[in-house]
Amino acid sequence: MRTEACTPALTTAGDLVERSVADALEAADELRCIAAPTPGETVALLELLLAVC
């Protein structure tokens, strides 16, 4: 999960991309938001990122 692209995110340029957890943290200033398909998945991804921090 740390290196597999599994975190959907919206970039500041408006592109929808998938990043690994490590990439999402490293490129946080280039991401507008985490954009999972459902609210529950979004919360789970945010909780995971917060736990890593």
Secondary structure in CASP SS format (residue, H / E / C, confidence):
PFRMAT SS
TARGET T0000
AUTHOR 0000-0000-0000
METHOD secondary structure of the structure
MODEL  1
M C 1.00
R C 1.00
T C 1.00
E C 1.00
A C 1.00
C C 1.00
T E 1.00
P E 1.00
A E 1.00
L E 1.00
T E 1.00
T C 1.00
A C 1.00
G C 1.00
D C 1.00
L E 1.00
V E 1.00
E E 1.00
R E 1.00
S C 1.00
V H 1.00
A H 1.00
D H 1.00
A H 1.00
L H 1.00
E H 1.00
A C 1.00
A H 1.00
D H 1.00
E H 1.00
L E 1.00
R E 1.00
C E 1.00
I E 1.00
A C 1.00
A C 1.00
P C 1.00
T C 1.00
P H 1.00
G H 1.00
E H 1.00
T H 1.00
V H 1.00
A H 1.00
L H 1.00
L H 1.00
E H 1.00
L H 1.00
L H 1.00
L H 1.00
A H 1.00
V H 1.00
C C 1.00
END
